[in-house]
């Protein structure tokens, strides 16, 4: 690795996208080197981030560079050109599994302290918490996102419609949310004035007058929108009990949260669902299972592991669950419920899946059923409720004629709730939480009870203005758009104070709509065949760029996110990784990887084009155009991965991509040197088609051993993902 910044950085990540990297990156590197373009990797995987925390506990050959920190510095410069694949946003169960795997491989890292007591344990916990949840995206996203499907992807989806379930007007599937006292209802927001700019701290005053500083060293620039809110634990538990009690026969109970990205608040909320659901069991055995180390936030799966072999506890848990409604299942065959692990049901993937299936989930018996979808907080629940209402009224989406929905998302510099992790707290007792500015002002104040979840988030002025500018640019390009802002929500009302003058100055008539209204507007307009731009905040960006693509294209993994970094660089994200664990499971069981690298192809083309524009590398533009040609041809010829052994998989799709890419370069007339270089490559790839495909499929149907999940053996993984000696010899 040189000290010079490479032309392109390709990230090492986790699960299925990481497996695919072993096959695809050698192709990319080979083709790029022919154009004198350097490509290097940086490791942002969960395992890599964990190991970077403890260099003093590792041997010299075990130590790794803190690549995430390096990339965090790079994305603030004009030299950044990063292709970022989906990485694991680790829940506590995922984190502890990764730690255990690394320990088994000889890395002398400490256990994750679930309940730290000593200063040493608290220090270890604090280190691990920096890699938990959404630890990567806030560091890299130094710009706002422009996320959309490539034209070729959209046209293919229209010509090859994916399967969707039928909706009926009498479907009992619905969204249930709290009636009040949630984050939405309790939110306060203010824009920092010049007199208020500077330092701040968050102070908790207990009912007895005792003060403690929850967070010191905060700093707010002028123009920053600062929010504070809380969710009442008592109101949440009352809501959960009411929703369980009001269940109808034949309807599944489910809860949909984002315990990965919202790594502090949502695991706590999840824990309340678990503890209420098994309250009879905990009333009898609470002290016993607590002594065993059980925390409801860890889920039913953790409880089952801790009581395994104790006949009385197992029987009583089974009886407690039998007295509750049937649950929405993650895996009916294996008995894994919605409440087993907080990270198993992630709202931006799970809700579109229910809607795509016609409003159904799968119950303990493996059969489809209508589903009650509990989304406690009202900030964003309305988008799913309105979508369900729309499909009940209109039936499933006609994907052969509908328009495309893209998104411009405010996410730069840890905007909004996704940047709130360091300022989110579960309150130990009743009292008051205040944001106190250095000038003496109390910016926000809330009266809270024990167990309430309080949080604060910010959005800075420069990212807000850049987001509005990008939204206007996309509106000009597409013609139909809306800002998703609710004038009745405190935070959104502050953003509207920025949006309205900007629209007036630009002479643009872009509507500003509350999320529920904007959801209906978008479905209606896209059903007419119109393309629509959703201009939203950070969490909605995340939710909308799964909701619409999953229903429109069948998956969100084929979406491209172009992040124009605020200091001139480029970040190209490759789609969602929510299905990645299931893909890994299939590879391990039968050596078939159905992960679709279409998102990587699209990001690669944009990365080459950006390199050409920003650095004047004309050969990069030729490579970029050829990538687009290859992607279109791959789709038209149906060479994308399929689900079953014997069909196309990720590796064979990479062969076809490489072949079509080489053929495009061999037939273009813009660059004679590249044409001459790739003509024999294209010829060899074509002539050896049968041999290569046979070698790629030779071991399908058999188990594959990578020797690790979070940190697999590199040589074994490469052997699995590059099984064709013929292809490897041609590519190099």
Secondary structure, DSSP 8 states (H G I E B T S, - for coil): --SS--SEEEEE-SHHHHHHHHHHHHHHHHHHHTTT--EEEEE-SHHHHHHTT-GGGS-GGG----HHHHHHHHTTSTT-EEEE-----B-HHHHHHHHHHHHHTT-------TT--SHHHHHHHHHHHTTSBS-SHHHH--EEEEEEE-HHHHHHHHHS--------TT---EEE--SSSSHHHH-EEEE--TTT-EEEEEEEEETTS-EEEEEEEEEE-TT-EEEEEEE-HHHHHHHHHHHHHT--TTEEEEE-B-TTTSTTHHHHHHHHHHHHHTHHHHHHHHHHHHHTT--GGG-HHHHHHHHTT-HHHHHHHHHHHHTS--B-EEETTTTEETTS-TTTSBHHHHHHHHHHTTSEEE-TTS-EEEEEEE---TTTHHHHHHHHHHHHHH-S--TTT---EEEEE--TTT-GGGG-GGGEEE-SSSEEEEEEETTS-EEEEEEE-TT-EEEEEEE-HHHHHHHHHHHHHHHHHHS-EEEE--TTSHHHHHHHHHHHHHHHHHT---EEE-HHHHHHHHHHHHHTT--EEEEE-HHHHHHHHHHHHHHHTS-STTEEEEEEETTS-EEEE----TTHHHHHHHHHHHS-----THHHHHHHHHHHHHHHHHH--HHHHHHHHHHHHHHHHHHHTT-S--SSTTS--HHHHHHHHHHHHHHHHHH-SS-HHHHHHHHHHHHHHHHTHHHHHHHHHTTTTS----S-SSS--HHHHHHHH---HHHHHHH-
